[in-house]
Amino acid sequence: MTTLAPAVRRTRVRPALPLLLTATGVLYVWGLGASGWANAYYSAAAQAGAASWKALLFGATDAAGGITIDKTPASVWVMGLSARLFGVNTWSILVPQALMGVATVWLLYAAVRRVAGEWAALVAGVVLALTPVAVLMFRFNNPDALLVLLLTAGAYATVRAIEDGRTRWLVLAGACVGFGFLTKMLQAFLVLPGFGIAYVVGAKRRRILGLATALGSMVVAGGWWVLLVSLWPAADRPYIGGSQDNSVLELTFGYNGFGRLTGDEVGSVGGGAGGTWGSTGWGRLLSGEMAGGIAWLLPAAVVLLGGGLWATWRRDPAFHSLVLWGGWFVVTGAVFSYMNGIIHPYYTVALAPALAAVVGIGGVVLWRRGFVGCAVVSGAVALTALETYLLLDSVVLLVIGLVAAGLVLLVERNLAVVGLAVVVALAGPGVYSFETAAAAHTGAIPSAGPANQAFGGPGGGGGPTGARGGGMGGLLDAPSVGADLANLLADSGDHTWAAATVGSNNAAGYQLASGRPVLAVGGFNGTDPYPTLAEFQEMVRSGQIRYFVGDGGMSGTATGGSDAGAQIAEWVAASFTSSTVSGVTVYDLTS
């Protein structure tokens, strides 16, 4: 292995790791309580899991086990267990994500340090910690935080497997990706080309056997839950949210699978190829809300990846890592750029570890390769200065950045100059990250930075006009529940569900406010065929549901989804007398 830094430098840098992790923890935890329940949809599922082991196992959105979230439930397992230990509150639900962020930075540092030295590891760790979309998602309770942690752990295990070929590292790498599948389904598999090619190129022996071992571990780690759900009697478990036929396989390959690529997502809120998710192409990551979260160092990462592969071609352990992280970066970036189905800006957090690793490894390796390498680094710094100008419109940062780029080229291998370049390159994303941490974030679609143009505020979740499903909530955010309504639901008596309402976010708001199970008719979008009108009528006749809240309103017929929710709302309105509680329409189904 090529010596990358003198021992004295290695000793001087090492104390920076505790400082990096401490600063990252403070950034990710500071003011966390301001976001309240954050994504109430997942908070309600954690609340349900804290009350019922069965609800926790399946990822049900209520403790009575009516319907599941529209993802595999690994992230709910973490939050639900935390809520069992520390009570159902903001901190017990959000702090695990912050700790995942610190752990991800540490694992990235450890993986990069093994192949490129401590300076590269430190740069990579700082870049990841200050990537705005990472700050956003490690302070939020969507599944993405756990997904990124697991994939980074898988990358670390692959680096170790390339080093010594031990089976335990291959098993761990496969298990991490498998549990990534249990967090966010097929998205976890986007790293596999990078992992696989890096292992084939870098491993010294038993390559085919090693790949088979990792694949088997991945299938076991990710497949056991799918098998369990498939074999469990459907009548004795929650309905699989997001599917049209109560099938986890249909959810995996349809709504959350190939439908995301083609746009053909039955029951989606967009509908049709192209949908409402913006134009495709590489420019998607560099424009709009995605840009503020991830674009700052994207051009530099592309340049440093190409230059780093050239500088280390087949002769340096850093080459194998650049193949690994670069494969993750390129494949995930391409899918996000060209997919026609549902995509949100916060998805780009899955790019953050790979981008950070490429910048750290590529930048340091090239800086040590003489004039040509420094020229590539200089170009990357100049591109970052330009991208920062385009995003922040700051002439000052542009000028300083270009000056730093020139100095990197002219003053070869000078630590002070490189330090200036790094500080300038991180100034833009750093400011955006602190703005992100200072803002409260709620709803289904949070966005990094000080403002969210598409969804009305830094927290996101305002939702498209008219996408309401009852009460004061909607498709993308939970309702604000008045005290009178919360007390009414809390004192609803001995019923399986205190209430039912169309849409999971509406149900989550009422459930979190009252502490009682609320049935989400139609699942997240209100377009799932559960319960059917006949099933709901039987629930009412048998006294399982006390109230129906809201006027309905979400229907999936335009996108091929079920309109059972609309049918139920119409039947309730025609069959029961309404009253108004805390400004919300309520029907007593026992009257």
DABELUR-V29386 format. One line per field, one symbol per residue. ss: DSSP state (@ for helix, = for strand, . for the rest). psi: psi as a letter, one per 40 degrees, with the letter a starting at -180 (. if undefined). A space follows every 50 residues. Layout:
# DABELUR-V29386
ss = ???
psi = ???
This chain:
# DABELUR-V29386
ss = ......@@@@@@@@.@@@@@@@@@@@@@@..@@@@....@@@@@@@@@@@ @.@@@@@@.=......==.....@@@@@@@@@@@@@...@@@@@@@@@@@ @@@@@@@@@@@@@@@@@@@@@@@@@@@@@..@@@@@@......@@@@@@@ @@@@@@@@@@@@@@..@@@@@@@@@@@@@@@@@@@@@@@@@@@@@@@@@@ @@....@@@@@@@@@@@@@@@@@@@@@@@@@..@@@..=........@@@ @@@@@@@@@@@@...................@@@@@.@@@@@@@@@@@@@ @@@@@@@@@@@.....@@@@@@@@@@@@@@@@@@@@@@......@@@@@@ @@@@@@@@@@@@@@@@@...@@@@@@@@@@@@@@@@@@@@@@..@@@@@@ @@@@@@@@@@....@@@@@@@@@@@@@@@@@@@@@@@@............ ................................@@@@@@@@......==== ==.@@@@@@@@@@@...====...........@@@@@@@@@...=====. ......@@@....@@@@@@@@@@@@..====..=====...
psi = hhheiiddddddddeddddddddddddddhfdedebebgddddddddddd dhdddddefieidefdiiifiieddddddddddddeihiddddddddddd ddddddddddddddeeiddddddddddddehddddddeeifieddddddd dddddddddddddeeidddddddddddddddedfbeddeeeddddddddd ddieifdddddddddddddddedddddddddhhdeeiiihieieffhddd ddecdebdddddeghheiechihdbfeiiiidedeeiadddddeededdd dddddddddddeheehdddddddddddddddddddddeieahhidedede dddddddddddddddddeeadddddddddddddddddddddefhdddddd ddddddddddghfhdddddddddddedddddddddddeiihiadgiiiae igddffideaediihegifiaeaadeiiihhiddddddddfeagidhdii ihhdddddddddddeihhhgheadeeeifhiidddddddddefdhdihha eadhieddeeiifddddddddddeeihiihhfeihhhhee.
